[in-house]
Amino acid sequence: MARALVVEKTQDGATQASVQDIAATQLPPGAVTVAVEFSTLNYKDALCMGSGGGMVRVWPHVPGIDFAGVVEQSDDPRYAAGDRVILTGWRVGEARWGGYAELARVQADWLVPLPAGMTTRQAMAVGTAGFTAMLALIALEAHGLHPGQGEVLVTGAAGGVGSVATALLAGQGYEVAAVTGRPEAGDYLRALGAARIVPRAELAGTVAKPLESERWAGCIDNVGGAMLARLLGQMRAHASVAAVGLAGGAEVPLKITPFLLRGVNLLGIHSVDVPYIQRVMAWNRIASDLPMDRLEPMVQNCGLANLPELGRAILGGGIRGRVVVDVRR
């Protein structure tokens, strides 16, 4: 038996989550069984625990879109018992049982080896959020971004992706301008390496004219919506924006002018089903490039029983940085 956070549908159509014992025979089919050590709390996880059930279609359900742990049993030659592994994406925790359990069973293709020098807890302090941030930086660099070109903007900087993006960029020598609507987050973001704090209100206005003064050498955008449209008109010539989120909405009232007259690039970042080689490269870069000592101030620790309450908090915008879940607690 293994402990897990199980979400169930009630008779009135609502959902309820509780810590229960599950049997290994209940796990979904897969080639690799992992003894999970740590997972994370993400917005998608909170949706799956919430009243609507997120994207869950089959009940009962075990959320947790990320996990890291030790291989217990493998039918795939790429992994053997004792190997330490990471999983992010592949709709695990949404369409399939995920990491909020002491045991998980998945396909071998979905796993990557834990990089040398990284612990499973550190991997989950990074999680999907940090993996996405690294994919965004790789995309920006592939389109010409390098340190010394000017300020790189990070919107939604106090959130999970934004926090890791700020630390990652600063650790690589970039001058980070961190956007937040929470004045109290200023010291936190400076500790992560932000050189300047940009109040959200400064970018919250609608697009007044197609092009504004050139300000940003690059951008990792977690917000979308009207803010994305506004900042596109402020990008320097041939600069790029990596779009990773839509906290401000999916509708972007943009004009084509920045793309035609400044050669601005809008890069979509999708982290769910990244090919294996790219995932391994990204995780190895995280291990070598992300200053792990900067992760600790952004990490909140919890156990399985704390997740429903924390899920409600993240849906209400009340979580800063990263939540690491020790599933053995």
C-alpha positions as semicolon CSV with decimal commas, in nm:
position;residue;x (nm);y (nm);z (nm)
1;M;0,000;0,000;0,000
2;A;0,105;0,359;-0,062
3;R;-0,025;0,694;0,065
4;A;-0,178;0,926;-0,192
5;L;-0,392;1,238;-0,218
6;V;-0,706;1,107;-0,387
7;V;-0,966;1,339;-0,541
8;E;-1,318;1,200;-0,571
9;K;-1,650;1,319;-0,712
10;T;-1,929;1,356;-0,459
11;Q;-2,292;1,273;-0,527
12;D;-2,376;1,640;-0,578
13;G;-2,105;1,677;-0,847
14;A;-1,847;1,854;-0,630
15;T;-1,500;1,719;-0,556
16;Q;-1,323;1,631;-0,233
17;A;-0,960;1,545;-0,171
18;S;-0,823;1,331;0,109
19;V;-0,511;1,131;0,192
20;Q;-0,580;0,760;0,145
21;D;-0,396;0,432;0,105
22;I;-0,385;0,294;-0,249
23;A;-0,266;-0,043;-0,372
24;A;0,001;-0,085;-0,638
25;T;-0,258;-0,277;-0,841
26;Q;-0,461;0,046;-0,873
27;L;-0,182;0,230;-1,054
28;P;-0,224;0,287;-1,429
29;P;-0,031;0,071;-1,675
30;G;0,326;0,170;-1,756
31;A;0,678;0,035;-1,794
32;V;0,835;0,204;-1,494
33;T;0,722;0,219;-1,131
34;V;0,873;0,504;-0,929
35;A;0,891;0,548;-0,553
36;V;0,805;0,918;-0,546
37;E;0,995;1,137;-0,301
38;F;0,889;1,489;-0,397
39;S;0,628;1,660;-0,611
40;T;0,514;2,021;-0,654
41;L;0,203;2,235;-0,648
42;N;0,110;2,400;-0,978
43;Y;-0,197;2,586;-1,099
44;K;-0,311;2,278;-1,294
45;D;-0,288;2,068;-0,977
46;A;-0,504;2,317;-0,792
47;L;-0,763;2,302;-1,068
48;C;-0,770;1,922;-1,045
49;M;-0,829;1,944;-0,670
50;G;-1,084;2,225;-0,699
51;S;-1,459;2,213;-0,728
52;G;-1,459;2,174;-1,107
53;G;-1,197;1,902;-1,119
54;G;-0,990;2,074;-1,386
55;M;-0,919;1,844;-1,681
56;V;-0,991;1,526;-1,485
57;R;-1,239;1,297;-1,658
58;V;-1,201;0,968;-1,470
59;W;-1,256;0,940;-1,095
60;P;-1,106;0,880;-0,846
61;H;-0,793;1,074;-0,942
62;V;-0,443;1,140;-0,807
63;P;-0,311;1,484;-0,916
64;G;0,053;1,597;-0,935
65;I;0,191;1,700;-1,274
66;D;0,554;1,675;-1,155
67;F;0,745;1,425;-0,948
68;A;1,096;1,306;-0,873
69;G;1,200;0,983;-0,709
70;V;1,371;0,646;-0,736
71;V;1,288;0,372;-0,985
72;E;1,143;0,074;-0,800
73;Q;1,078;-0,153;-1,096
74;S;1,132;-0,116;-1,472
75;D;1,043;-0,318;-1,781
76;D;1,242;-0,076;-1,998
77;P;1,620;-0,123;-2,040
78;R;1,682;0,253;-2,010
79;Y;1,600;0,246;-1,639
80;A;1,689;0,011;-1,357
81;A;1,588;-0,012;-0,993
82;G;1,768;0,258;-0,795
83;D;1,788;0,513;-1,078
84;R;1,676;0,863;-0,980
85;V;1,437;1,021;-1,227
86;I;1,223;1,329;-1,298
87;L;0,886;1,357;-1,467
88;T;0,716;1,672;-1,592
89;G;0,430;1,700;-1,839
90;W;0,270;1,434;-2,060
91;R;-0,067;1,508;-1,894
92;V;0,038;1,304;-1,593
93;G;-0,159;1,439;-1,298
94;E;-0,436;1,551;-1,537
95;A;-0,546;1,263;-1,761
96;R;-0,341;1,003;-1,569
97;W;-0,262;0,951;-1,203
98;G;0,029;1,171;-1,101
99;G;0,286;1,246;-0,835
100;Y;0,075;1,304;-0,523
101;A;0,142;0,947;-0,416
102;E;0,426;0,743;-0,278
103;L;0,414;0,529;-0,594
104;A;0,362;0,627;-0,959
105;R;0,366;0,416;-1,274
106;V;0,441;0,582;-1,610
107;Q;0,588;0,524;-1,956
108;A;0,968;0,526;-1,977
109;D;0,965;0,788;-2,255
110;W;0,819;1,042;-2,012
111;L;1,107;1,023;-1,765
112;V;1,450;1,186;-1,767
113;P;1,747;1,093;-1,548
114;L;1,812;1,321;-1,253
115;P;2,119;1,530;-1,346
116;A;2,439;1,467;-1,153
117;G;2,473;1,691;-0,850
118;M;2,099;1,760;-0,820
119;T;1,876;1,616;-0,549
120;T;1,517;1,507;-0,606
121;R;1,402;1,790;-0,380
122;Q;1,596;2,047;-0,583
123;A;1,445;1,904;-0,900
124;M;1,098;1,970;-0,762
125;A;1,194;2,316;-0,641
126;V;1,252;2,368;-1,014
127;G;0,965;2,152;-1,145
128;T;0,755;2,232;-1,450
129;A;0,786;2,602;-1,367
130;G;1,164;2,605;-1,384
131;F;1,172;2,364;-1,677
132;T;0,945;2,604;-1,866
133;A;1,164;2,899;-1,770
134;M;1,471;2,719;-1,906
135;L;1,293;2,634;-2,232
136;A;1,205;3,003;-2,263
137;L;1,566;3,111;-2,210
138;I;1,694;2,854;-2,460
139;A;1,445;2,986;-2,718
140;L;1,546;3,347;-2,654
141;E;1,915;3,262;-2,685
142;A;1,850;3,074;-3,009
143;H;1,704;3,400;-3,143
144;G;2,010;3,604;-3,050
145;L;1,972;3,707;-2,686
146;H;2,290;3,726;-2,480
147;P;2,399;3,913;-2,166
148;G;2,497;4,275;-2,206
149;Q;2,227;4,370;-2,457
150;G;2,007;4,547;-2,203
151;E;1,722;4,469;-1,967
152;V;1,531;4,143;-1,999
153;L;1,173;4,172;-1,876
154;V;1,004;3,899;-1,669
155;T;0,630;3,949;-1,620
156;G;0,446;3,776;-1,337
157;A;0,786;3,757;-1,175
158;A;0,674;3,654;-0,827
159;G;0,497;3,340;-0,953
160;G;0,652;2,998;-1,000
161;V;0,782;3,037;-1,357
162;G;0,867;3,403;-1,304
163;S;1,065;3,338;-0,986
164;V;1,283;3,070;-1,145
165;A;1,318;3,277;-1,465
166;T;1,441;3,573;-1,260
167;A;1,699;3,362;-1,074
168;L;1,805;3,181;-1,390
169;L;1,852;3,495;-1,599
170;A;2,035;3,681;-1,322
171;G;2,261;3,381;-1,263
172;Q;2,361;3,392;-1,630
173;G;2,451;3,761;-1,615
174;Y;2,133;3,911;-1,760
175;E;1,997;4,240;-1,627
176;V;1,648;4,145;-1,510
177;A;1,353;4,385;-1,486
178;A;1,088;4,202;-1,281
179;V;0,722;4,294;-1,319
180;T;0,490;4,243;-1,022
181;G;0,165;4,382;-0,891
182;R;0,268;4,311;-0,533
183;P;0,493;4,586;-0,389
184;E;0,580;4,361;-0,096
185;A;0,747;4,118;-0,338
186;G;1,023;4,365;-0,423
187;D;1,278;4,241;-0,169
188;Y;1,203;3,880;-0,261
189;L;1,264;3,947;-0,632
190;R;1,583;4,142;-0,564
191;A;1,710;3,847;-0,360
192;L;1,651;3,629;-0,667
193;G;1,866;3,866;-0,872
194;A;1,626;4,124;-1,018
195;A;1,808;4,449;-1,095
196;R;1,488;4,653;-1,110
197;I;1,124;4,614;-1,004
198;V;0,862;4,729;-1,257
199;P;0,516;4,796;-1,109
200;R;0,249;4,604;-1,299
201;A;0,051;4,924;-1,347
202;E;0,332;5,057;-1,566
203;L;0,250;4,795;-1,829
204;A;-0,120;4,746;-1,757
205;G;-0,255;5,009;-1,995
206;T;-0,398;4,922;-2,333
207;V;-0,194;4,983;-2,648
208;A;-0,211;5,356;-2,714
209;K;0,006;5,348;-3,027
210;P;0,156;5,067;-3,235
211;L;0,515;5,136;-3,127
212;E;0,655;5,290;-2,811
213;S;1,014;5,366;-2,715
214;E;1,242;5,061;-2,738
215;R;1,304;4,933;-2,387
216;W;1,354;4,557;-2,356
217;A;1,625;4,331;-2,501
218;G;1,410;4,023;-2,438
219;C;1,114;3,906;-2,233
220;I;0,972;3,598;-2,061
221;D;0,600;3,667;-2,037
222;N;0,376;3,481;-1,792
223;V;0,076;3,711;-1,831
224;G;-0,044;3,733;-2,192
225;G;-0,353;3,943;-2,255
226;A;-0,329;4,321;-2,282
227;M;0,010;4,332;-2,109
228;L;0,167;4,115;-2,380
229;A;0,024;4,341;-2,649
230;R;0,165;4,647;-2,469
231;L;0,516;4,514;-2,415
232;L;0,549;4,391;-2,776
233;G;0,542;4,756;-2,881
234;Q;0,827;4,829;-2,638
235;M;1,068;4,559;-2,753
236;R;1,395;4,653;-2,916
237;A;1,449;4,580;-3,283
238;H;1,486;4,205;-3,350
239;A;1,422;4,123;-2,984
240;S;1,208;3,825;-2,882
241;V;0,932;3,753;-2,633
242;A;0,892;3,398;-2,500
243;A;0,525;3,353;-2,409
244;V;0,477;3,096;-2,132
245;G;0,147;3,185;-1,961
246;L;-0,189;3,358;-1,981
247;A;-0,266;3,479;-1,630
248;G;-0,393;3,801;-1,788
249;G;-0,610;3,623;-2,045
250;A;-0,580;3,439;-2,374
251;E;-0,708;3,727;-2,587
252;V;-0,419;3,950;-2,699
253;P;-0,529;4,278;-2,862
254;L;-0,206;4,316;-3,055
255;K;-0,108;4,499;-3,371
256;I;0,122;4,354;-3,634
257;T;0,340;4,667;-3,641
258;P;0,614;4,546;-3,397
259;F;0,668;4,236;-3,610
260;L;0,692;4,427;-3,939
261;L;0,876;4,746;-3,840
262;R;1,106;4,611;-3,567
263;G;1,132;4,242;-3,652
264;V;1,011;4,142;-3,306
265;N;0,965;3,766;-3,249
266;L;0,686;3,610;-3,042
267;L;0,794;3,261;-2,933
268;G;0,542;3,013;-2,792
269;I;0,678;2,784;-2,519
270;H;0,506;2,448;-2,474
271;S;0,651;2,222;-2,205
272;V;0,409;1,929;-2,189
273;D;0,548;1,691;-2,453
274;V;0,898;1,816;-2,528
275;P;1,107;1,549;-2,707
276;Y;1,338;1,344;-2,485
277;I;1,672;1,485;-2,606
278;Q;1,555;1,844;-2,556
279;R;1,425;1,763;-2,208
280;V;1,756;1,608;-2,105
281;M;1,948;1,907;-2,243
282;A;1,721;2,152;-2,061
283;W;1,753;1,968;-1,728
284;N;2,131;1,947;-1,761
285;R;2,142;2,321;-1,823
286;I;1,924;2,379;-1,518
287;A;2,167;2,175;-1,309
288;S;2,468;2,371;-1,438
289;D;2,322;2,722;-1,483
290;L;2,061;2,778;-1,213
291;P;2,208;2,898;-0,882
292;M;2,042;2,648;-0,652
293;D;2,111;2,858;-0,343
294;R;1,865;3,112;-0,480
295;L;1,589;2,852;-0,488
296;E;1,554;2,816;-0,112
297;P;1,400;3,161;-0,044
298;M;1,126;3,085;-0,297
299;V;1,041;2,737;-0,164
300;Q;0,754;2,649;0,067
301;N;0,750;2,291;0,197
302;C;0,439;2,085;0,263
303;G;0,300;1,734;0,291
304;L;0,008;1,567;0,115
305;A;-0,250;1,678;0,372
306;N;-0,164;2,046;0,318
307;L;-0,238;2,039;-0,055
308;P;-0,614;2,115;-0,067
309;E;-0,567;2,435;0,135
310;L;-0,262;2,542;-0,063
311;G;-0,447;2,462;-0,386
312;R;-0,718;2,710;-0,293
313;A;-0,449;2,966;-0,214
314;I;-0,272;2,932;-0,550
315;L;-0,602;2,969;-0,737
316;G;-0,653;3,295;-0,549
317;G;-0,304;3,426;-0,630
318;G;-0,187;3,376;-0,273
319;I;0,124;3,164;-0,339
320;R;0,463;3,317;-0,409
321;G;0,744;3,114;-0,561
322;R;0,739;2,734;-0,542
323;V;0,568;2,475;-0,323
324;V;0,761;2,149;-0,281
325;V;0,556;1,850;-0,165
326;D;0,722;1,575;0,037
327;V;0,480;1,292;-0,042
328;R;0,623;1,082;0,242
329;R;0,491;1,333;0,502
